[in-house]
Structures are given as C-alpha cells and as structure tokens.
Amino acid sequence: MATSSVSKGCFVFKPSAKKRKITETEEYFTRGCEEKDGSALRYKLCRDLWDQVIRDTQGLQEELSRQTLDRLLDFTKKCFSADGEIPPRSTEIPTAALLLGVNVPDHDMTFQSLSDLLRRRVTPYVASVQAKECGALKHLLKRVLERIMDGVVAVDGEEDDETDAPQIGKGVQCSFGILCEWYKAKLKSKDGSPEKQNGANPPVVVIFKDLEAFNPKVLQDFILICSRYVDQMPLMFIFGIATSPSTIQSMFPHSVSALLCIELIHSLSCTQHLATVIDKFILTAKFPFKLTSKVMQVLISIFLYHDFSVRNFIKGVQVALLEHFHSQPLSVLCCEKKVALDLVARLRPKDLERIRQLPSFRSHVETLNERERAELMNDDAILKTECKKFIKSLHKYHKNYFPILKCLHTLTSSLPRYPLGKQIRELHLICLENRVWENEDYRTAMKLLRMFSKDELVPALQRCVDILEPEESKTMMKVRIQLQELVSKMKGLDLCAEVCPPAQKKTDLFHLQKALLQMHETRRNKQLSPYERLRNETVDLVESLVRAYLAPPESQPLNEVLYYRSSTTVRRHLNAAPRTSIQAALSDPYFYLQNENLRAEDGGVPNSAPDICIAYKLHLECGRLINLLDWLEAYCTVVSAAEGADPGAEDFGKVDEVRHARFIQAVSELEFLGFLKSTKQKTDHVARLTWGGC
C-alpha cells in the first residue's frame, strides 16, 4: 500500500469488501465525557431530543415548502394537456423559475423534496443537475440521460468507471435522439400503467439546481437542442435561482429565452423560515433544552452575516444540545417534567453536591434564613424535595413566559422605530439578558402603547387572545379572560356621545363665560374619556404581566440544567479557523493521524512524519525568503535519517530523483495552502507568507 514517489503517478487503493467495525456512537459520546458514571442516561436523553429535532425539522420543511411545491405542481400539470400536447406554441419549453433566495445551503433539501414530489405525482422521468458536474455540453447531456434512463451513458472518448451500473448506449455518442427513442419505447411498454394518467404522457423534467453557476454557452446549446425535440417528447425545465429573475435575461440572448415559456415561483424567505424554526424549537415549553442569550446571538449572527441557512442554524442548535449533555452532568434533568421528577430521586450525593455549587442555587440559598440554609446544604433528602419544587417551578416558568412574550411582541412589533425589535427573537434576547421592564426601550414602547387608537389596539388585543387560546395553564386562561373583557368593553363604547357634546341652550354672555370656565377646568384636570381609561387599564395589565412572567431565566433556581451557555464553544465549532487547524495538523500530525510513530514528546515533528509536515517544520526556521536548494538539502537530511541511513555514509542526505520529487510535491502543497509564494526578487527563492509557528 506504499508508493515510492507521489510525482510519478496516481495510485488508487480500493477499500476492502469487508465491513469495518465501527464503534458505537455512544462510545464516542462517553469518551471524555464529564462524569462518565451517568453518561449512558445522558446519551439516551440527548439522542431522544436529537431525533425529535430531526423529525420536527423534516415535518416543518415539508409544511413550509408545501405552498411553493403545490404551485410548481399546478404549473407542471397545466402545461401538459390530456393528449400530451405541451406548449401554447410548439417551440416553447415550459420553464419554472424557482426563486429560492441566497440561502444556498438549504437548496439541496428543497430540491430533494421537489424531486420526490414530482416522481410521486407527475412523472418518473426527473433529472436534477448541478453546475459543477456539467462543465461542458457533453457532460450535461450525459448526466441528464443517465438520471432519466437510470443507467450509465458512455460518451465517445471517455471511459466511465461506474462498471456496476447498467450500460446504456455503450460506444454511442449520447444525444437527445437516443432519449427520445427510449422514451417512446417506454410509453409503448407501459401503455396501461398509472404513469399515463388521464391519457397524458408523463413529461421529462430537468432541474437546474444552481442556474447562476452554469456556463451560459452550455445552457444555451442545451436549450437549442431540446427545442428541436419538444414536439416529440414533453419537456420541462426548472431553474433554481438564488439572486434575481433578471439572471435569465442576462444569461440567454432573446433567441434562446424566446424558446422558454417562463413562470416565476417565489419561495418562503429564509428569515420567515427562521422565525418558524425559532418558534418551533426555541419559543416553546414543549422542548426542554434552552439557549442563553449569548448562544442565541452567535447562532443568529452566523445566520444573518454568513449563509442565511436555516439548516445550519438547526445544526448549531444540535451542536449546543450535544455539548450541553456532554459537558453538564446535571443535564440528566433536561427532559420532560414527569421524567425529571423521577430522576431527582435517583440523584447521587455527587450530583447533589453539584447542585449546591450552581450559581442559581447559591443565589436562592442567600435569600433564606440560617436554619433553612443549613438544611439545604447538609440534608440530601430535603435538597431532593426542594429540587422537585425547583423543577416544577422551572417548567411552570416556561409555560407562562413564552405566551406572554408572544403577546408583548404582538403589541409592540408595529410601533414606530420598533423599540423592542421587529422580530420576536430580538425581544426574546432582551428578556433573556436582563429585566426587560428596566430597559429604556421598553418604557418608550409602553408610552407609545398608551397612544394607540381604538382601531389599532382592539385587533392587537384580539391577536393576544388568539395566542392564549390553546394554552392550558390556569394562569394563562385567567389572563385570556381579562383580555377578552377589555376587548368587549372597547367594542361596546359609544364614542359618538363623547365626541359630540350637547348643544348650549342659552347664548348669553353669562352662560358662555361659564362654559369657557368649565372647558378650562376640564383641561386642567385632564379628564380621560372612557376609551382612554380602558387603554390605560390595558397597558397597566400588560406591564403587570411582564413583571410577573418575563423575568430572565437566571432568576429561576436550577436553570443551568436546561440552559446551555457556552457561546465560545459553539462559535469555535461553527466558525472554524482553517488556518489554525491546518497549522496544528502540520505541527502535530499525530493528533489527526493517531499513528504512534508520529508521537513526539518535545512537541517537534518526528523524521517519519509526512513530507509536508517535514517541509513545514523546516520552513519555520527560515526568514522571509527561503532558498529552495538549502531547503531541499535539509529535507533530504531529515528523510535519510527517517529511512535509517548511516549518518556517516557517503550518500547520507544525498538528493536523488525520488526525494526531489517528494520535496517539490510538499512545497507545491504548502504553496496551495497559502504558506508561501514565488518571488521575483530571487529566482531560486520563495517568499514566506506566515509569521512564527502554530
């Protein structure tokens, strides 16, 4: 399995047919896990929540994309009549321009759902292609034919290494003529199959996942070829567009775009998708695992400033979930209330001692008298009883927190300049960080609420009632009744009587002077109308609810068992630093390769390390300009020692063809990684681009 020189050829080693024995996932979890004694239970709880995230995410994705996919499905069906005649004009190809937005990492999931739906409901002949695999027209034709005909199509001048797949048209240049003949043969053989519904021939659908990345000339030629067969075979295109519909006009001349019958289909925006995901996993009491404000800020910042990927946001939540159960022994209580209460009774003395060290518990103890404090700190039975109360209180806190949070957002999300944020995630972060009622923006929002008109306030309160409708908590049911009463009173007001005062019967000077004095007295006393009194009563109720139920989670004892707070760890996992990782790998290859021969006690690189590691270590000892000849000689000396050559031998450290080729390969790899570059100052030197070691 070894070769003498990398530069002499490419060597392929196929994996053994025998299945490798893979260590169970649980072993990877428990390895290095904090407090291994309870790690099995923590792994099970973590796995259950992980599976729940996957299930709910898949269901949510299907639900959110259903409207877009249904529109696309309707367009596909209406383009093909019952007799199989396709377009309004015989040269036009029905084309759906699917505007997906810039959240490119999520597109694969959307197109997978789309392909499955089309195969189930419309046609089995669906080909999905990407730009990276279709650099030339022949490659595009080859991929389309392979995926529609379910085999391997050989192109003249190329040998396909997929020997296990069925060969179609071996030795014949692939073309749409072959596909057309194959399609007609399929229809004859399956004339009575369910594929031919209502007498219509199933169309052939080609999906271009990333239209902007395709070579325009390749697509133009492909469309021109397809237009010649549109009267023989029902064709349809789906363009995945990340930027703007104008991309089609910029890529194709009019002579090509005129061959397409285009319909624009907009998908749900990524920010709306994110809001739905946050509502599903974050702003709910049903999912016990929670994130602190700093962790939430890291995930949202990555979403807003890097990729707009909801799928990556969910992966970030999963990373935090895994880290929480891996690093926090008390995470065994991060589960449903009933299960957590049962687990409290099984806590060991070591776990109870950890509870006593929690900051939230110590803050709670400081509020007690000396006797109660001594009992909690010394009596395990009393502590377990108290822990059950804490668990119940924590779950009750979340059942009240999230409905009131949504009601407050409903009332304040339409205020001028959005003092508490336009999105509910912004308000949630404010509430997580501190007491929201002490925030200056909150006070501004309450002042603006006291200026709401009846037409603005009544619909907002009705939406709050709708939010509280499904809540089963007695507290929330009571709040809902209070809001309903306020809405009913406001709707029953007769403002006409307040707006139109009774006419004066007498107009003499005495009565006029009296009326003016009464008006002045009314202004001075600032008498409120019935609606204004109800409005103030409503705002006072809202403020009391905020103070009662929107306290930050740090106020709840044992909040650490549910909340993950290490934002640094999440940022390190999700915002990787490639340069640092590469330098660490080159400086310590044992860490990645786990080969005992590469272990070095002094932190250096052993002679038996890969060539690139040796070259990297030697280049650290040089200045800004590196003499290639000196570098090569030093490399050969190290390699000779690794090969066990006698240092006193005449050929020790001698440069030969093999070593020279290996050195050039290592230098090329370092140049590719950005550690050095060629320089015009000296032809036999290279310039170093980094400073210091790792």
MOSUL-V96980 format. One record per residue. N is the residue number from 0. RES is the residue in one small letter. SS is DSSP state (H for helix, E for strand, L for the rest). NEAR is the number of other ideal C-beta (glycine too) atoms within 12 Angstrom. Layout:
BEGIN
n;res;ss;near
N;RES;SS;NEAR
N;RES;SS;NEAR
END
This chain:
BEGIN
n;res;ss;near
0;m;L;8
1;a;L;7
2;t;L;16
3;s;L;15
4;s;L;20
5;v;L;23
6;s;L;22
7;k;L;15
8;g;L;10
9;c;L;9
10;f;L;13
11;v;L;9
12;f;L;9
13;k;L;8
14;p;L;9
15;s;L;9
16;a;L;6
17;k;L;6
18;k;L;7
19;r;L;8
20;k;L;8
21;i;L;9
22;t;L;11
23;e;L;13
24;t;H;15
25;e;H;21
26;e;H;16
27;y;H;15
28;f;H;29
29;t;H;24
30;r;L;15
31;g;L;13
32;c;L;27
33;e;L;24
34;e;L;25
35;k;H;19
36;d;H;18
37;g;H;29
38;s;H;27
39;a;H;20
40;l;H;33
41;r;H;37
42;y;H;28
43;k;H;24
44;l;H;35
45;c;H;38
46;r;H;23
47;d;H;23
48;l;H;34
49;w;H;29
50;d;H;16
51;q;H;28
52;v;H;31
53;i;H;21
54;r;H;17
55;d;H;25
56;t;H;29
57;q;H;21
58;g;H;18
59;l;H;29
60;q;H;32
61;e;H;22
62;e;H;20
63;l;H;30
64;s;H;34
65;r;H;20
66;q;H;17
67;t;H;34
68;l;H;33
69;d;H;21
70;r;H;26
71;l;H;42
72;l;H;30
73;d;H;19
74;f;H;29
75;t;H;37
76;k;H;25
77;k;H;22
78;c;H;34
79;f;L;35
80;s;L;18
81;a;L;15
82;d;L;12
83;g;L;27
84;e;L;21
85;i;L;35
86;p;L;28
87;p;L;15
88;r;L;16
89;s;L;18
90;t;L;23
91;e;L;27
92;i;E;41
93;p;E;37
94;t;E;42
95;a;E;42
96;a;E;37
97;l;E;39
98;l;E;34
99;l;L;46
100;g;L;29
101;v;L;24
102;n;L;32
103;v;H;30
104;p;H;25
105;d;H;37
106;h;H;38
107;d;H;22
108;m;H;29
109;t;H;41
110;f;H;34
111;q;H;24
112;s;H;33
113;l;H;38
114;s;H;30
115;d;H;23
116;l;H;28
117;l;H;32
118;r;H;26
119;r;H;17
120;r;H;24
121;v;L;37
122;t;L;38
123;p;L;29
124;y;L;34
125;v;E;33
126;a;E;39
127;s;E;32
128;v;E;37
129;q;L;26
130;a;H;26
131;k;H;14
132;e;H;22
133;c;L;32
134;g;L;19
135;a;L;21
136;l;H;28
137;k;H;24
138;h;H;27
139;l;H;36
140;l;H;35
141;k;H;38
142;r;H;33
143;v;H;38
144;l;H;38
145;e;H;32
146;r;H;31
147;i;H;36
148;m;H;32
149;d;L;19
150;g;L;23
151;v;E;25
152;v;E;37
153;a;L;28
154;v;L;27
155;d;L;17
156;g;L;13
157;e;L;18
158;e;L;13
159;d;L;25
160;d;L;11
161;e;L;16
162;t;L;11
163;d;L;9
164;a;L;17
165;p;L;16
166;q;E;20
167;i;E;26
168;g;L;26
169;k;L;20
170;g;L;15
171;v;L;18
172;q;L;20
173;c;L;35
174;s;L;25
175;f;H;34
176;g;H;21
177;i;H;29
178;l;H;34
179;c;H;27
180;e;H;21
181;w;H;29
182;y;H;31
183;k;H;21
184;a;H;15
185;k;H;25
186;l;H;28
187;k;H;14
188;s;H;13
189;k;L;18
190;d;L;14
191;g;L;11
192;s;L;15
193;p;L;15
194;e;L;24
195;k;L;25
196;q;H;20
197;n;H;15
198;g;H;16
199;a;L;24
200;n;L;33
201;p;L;35
202;p;L;42
203;v;E;42
204;v;E;42
205;v;E;43
206;i;E;42
207;f;E;43
208;k;L;35
209;d;L;32
210;l;H;42
211;e;H;29
212;a;H;26
213;f;L;35
214;n;L;22
215;p;H;24
216;k;H;19
217;v;H;30
218;l;H;39
219;q;H;25
220;d;H;23
221;f;H;40
222;i;H;39
223;l;H;25
224;i;H;30
225;c;H;41
226;s;H;31
227;r;L;21
228;y;L;28
229;v;L;35
230;d;L;19
231;q;L;24
232;m;L;36
233;p;L;38
234;l;E;46
235;m;E;41
236;f;E;49
237;i;E;47
238;f;E;44
239;g;E;42
240;i;E;36
241;a;L;30
242;t;L;22
243;s;L;20
244;p;L;25
245;s;H;17
246;t;H;28
247;i;H;36
248;q;H;18
249;s;H;17
250;m;H;31
251;f;L;30
252;p;L;18
253;h;H;13
254;s;H;13
255;v;H;30
256;s;H;29
257;a;L;20
258;l;L;32
259;l;E;39
260;c;E;28
261;i;E;33
262;e;E;27
263;l;E;23
264;i;E;30
265;h;E;20
266;s;L;37
267;l;L;30
268;s;L;20
269;c;H;31
270;t;H;24
271;q;H;22
272;h;H;33
273;l;H;38
274;a;H;31
275;t;H;30
276;v;H;38
277;i;H;36
278;d;H;26
279;k;H;29
280;f;H;38
281;i;L;41
282;l;L;32
283;t;L;26
284;a;L;29
285;k;L;23
286;f;L;31
287;p;L;37
288;f;L;38
289;k;E;40
290;l;E;39
291;t;L;30
292;s;H;29
293;k;H;23
294;v;H;35
295;m;H;38
296;q;H;26
297;v;H;33
298;l;H;42
299;i;H;35
300;s;H;23
301;i;H;31
302;f;H;35
303;l;H;23
304;y;H;13
305;h;H;22
306;d;H;27
307;f;L;28
308;s;L;32
309;v;H;43
310;r;H;31
311;n;H;29
312;f;H;43
313;i;H;36
314;k;H;27
315;g;H;41
316;v;H;42
317;q;H;32
318;v;H;35
319;a;H;44
320;l;H;41
321;l;H;32
322;e;H;33
323;h;H;39
324;f;H;41
325;h;H;31
326;s;H;26
327;q;L;37
328;p;H;31
329;l;H;42
330;s;H;41
331;v;H;38
332;l;H;46
333;c;L;37
334;c;L;33
335;e;L;22
336;k;H;27
337;k;H;15
338;v;H;22
339;a;H;31
340;l;H;24
341;d;H;18
342;l;H;29
343;v;H;33
344;a;L;21
345;r;L;19
346;l;L;35
347;r;L;21
348;p;H;17
349;k;H;18
350;d;H;33
351;l;H;31
352;e;H;19
353;r;H;28
354;i;H;38
355;r;H;30
356;q;H;18
357;l;L;31
358;p;H;22
359;s;H;31
360;f;H;31
361;r;H;21
362;s;H;17
363;h;H;29
364;v;H;26
365;e;L;16
366;t;L;14
367;l;L;19
368;n;L;11
369;e;H;12
370;r;H;12
371;e;H;18
372;r;H;21
373;a;H;14
374;e;H;20
375;l;H;31
376;m;H;24
377;n;H;18
378;d;L;18
379;d;H;23
380;a;H;17
381;i;H;21
382;l;H;34
383;k;H;27
384;t;H;20
385;e;H;30
386;c;H;37
387;k;H;27
388;k;H;22
389;f;H;34
390;i;H;38
391;k;H;23
392;s;H;28
393;l;H;37
394;h;H;34
395;k;H;21
396;y;H;36
397;h;H;35
398;k;H;28
399;n;H;32
400;y;H;40
401;f;H;38
402;p;H;36
403;i;H;41
404;l;H;45
405;k;H;38
406;c;H;38
407;l;H;43
408;h;H;40
409;t;H;30
410;l;H;41
411;t;H;40
412;s;L;29
413;s;L;22
414;l;L;29
415;p;L;17
416;r;L;14
417;y;L;20
418;p;L;28
419;l;L;38
420;g;L;28
421;k;L;18
422;q;L;25
423;i;H;32
424;r;H;36
425;e;H;30
426;l;H;39
427;h;H;36
428;l;H;32
429;i;H;34
430;c;H;40
431;l;H;33
432;e;H;22
433;n;L;20
434;r;L;20
435;v;H;38
436;w;H;26
437;e;H;17
438;n;L;26
439;e;H;15
440;d;H;24
441;y;H;31
442;r;H;20
443;t;H;19
444;a;H;34
445;m;H;32
446;k;H;19
447;l;H;26
448;l;H;35
449;r;L;27
450;m;L;18
451;f;L;30
452;s;L;18
453;k;H;27
454;d;H;14
455;e;H;25
456;l;H;36
457;v;H;28
458;p;H;20
459;a;H;33
460;l;H;38
461;q;H;25
462;r;H;23
463;c;H;36
464;v;H;29
465;d;H;20
466;i;H;28
467;l;H;34
468;e;H;20
469;p;L;17
470;e;L;29
471;e;L;15
472;s;L;23
473;k;H;14
474;t;H;22
475;m;H;33
476;m;H;20
477;k;H;19
478;v;H;32
479;r;H;30
480;i;H;19
481;q;H;26
482;l;H;37
483;q;H;23
484;e;H;20
485;l;H;33
486;v;H;28
487;s;H;17
488;k;H;23
489;m;H;32
490;k;H;20
491;g;L;15
492;l;L;23
493;d;L;15
494;l;H;18
495;c;H;9
496;a;H;12
497;e;H;17
498;v;H;11
499;c;L;9
500;p;L;13
501;p;L;8
502;a;L;9
503;q;L;16
504;k;L;9
505;k;L;12
506;t;L;12
507;d;L;11
508;l;H;10
509;f;H;12
510;h;H;15
511;l;H;15
512;q;H;15
513;k;H;16
514;a;H;21
515;l;H;15
516;l;H;14
517;q;H;17
518;m;H;16
519;h;H;13
520;e;H;13
521;t;H;15
522;r;H;11
523;r;H;10
524;n;H;10
525;k;L;12
526;q;L;14
527;l;L;15
528;s;L;22
529;p;H;20
530;y;H;29
531;e;H;23
532;r;H;20
533;l;H;30
534;r;H;33
535;n;H;24
536;e;H;25
537;t;H;35
538;v;H;31
539;d;H;19
540;l;H;31
541;v;H;39
542;e;H;26
543;s;H;18
544;l;H;33
545;v;H;36
546;r;H;21
547;a;H;21
548;y;H;36
549;l;L;38
550;a;L;27
551;p;L;28
552;p;H;35
553;e;H;28
554;s;H;25
555;q;L;33
556;p;L;34
557;l;L;43
558;n;H;38
559;e;H;33
560;v;H;40
561;l;L;42
562;y;E;38
563;y;E;42
564;r;L;31
565;s;L;24
566;s;H;28
567;t;H;16
568;t;H;23
569;v;H;35
570;r;H;23
571;r;H;17
572;h;H;26
573;l;H;30
574;n;L;23
575;a;L;16
576;a;L;14
577;p;H;12
578;r;H;17
579;t;H;16
580;s;H;19
581;i;H;25
582;q;H;28
583;a;H;21
584;a;H;24
585;l;H;36
586;s;H;30
587;d;L;29
588;p;L;31
589;y;H;25
590;f;H;21
591;y;H;17
592;l;H;18
593;q;L;11
594;n;L;17
595;e;H;11
596;n;H;16
597;l;H;26
598;r;L;19
599;a;L;21
600;e;L;9
601;d;L;8
602;g;L;15
603;g;L;24
604;v;L;34
605;p;L;27
606;n;L;25
607;s;L;23
608;a;L;34
609;p;L;30
610;d;H;36
611;i;H;32
612;c;H;39
613;i;H;40
614;a;H;39
615;y;H;39
616;k;H;33
617;l;H;36
618;h;H;43
619;l;L;27
620;e;L;20
621;c;L;24
622;g;L;16
623;r;L;18
624;l;E;23
625;i;E;35
626;n;E;23
627;l;H;32
628;l;H;18
629;d;H;22
630;w;H;35
631;l;H;32
632;e;H;21
633;a;H;27
634;y;H;40
635;c;H;34
636;t;H;25
637;v;H;35
638;v;H;35
639;s;H;27
640;a;H;21
641;a;H;25
642;e;L;23
643;g;L;12
644;a;L;21
645;d;L;12
646;p;L;14
647;g;L;9
648;a;L;13
649;e;L;10
650;d;L;16
651;f;L;21
652;g;L;24
653;k;L;20
654;v;L;25
655;d;L;20
656;e;H;15
657;v;H;22
658;r;H;33
659;h;H;26
660;a;H;25
661;r;H;32
662;f;H;36
663;i;H;27
664;q;H;25
665;a;H;37
666;v;H;33
667;s;H;23
668;e;H;26
669;l;H;37
670;e;H;25
671;f;H;14
672;l;H;24
673;g;L;16
674;f;L;32
675;l;E;31
676;k;E;22
677;s;E;19
678;t;L;19
679;k;L;11
680;q;L;14
681;k;L;15
682;t;L;12
683;d;L;16
684;h;E;24
685;v;E;32
686;a;E;24
687;r;E;28
688;l;L;19
689;t;L;25
690;w;L;14
691;g;L;10
692;g;L;19
693;c;L;25
END
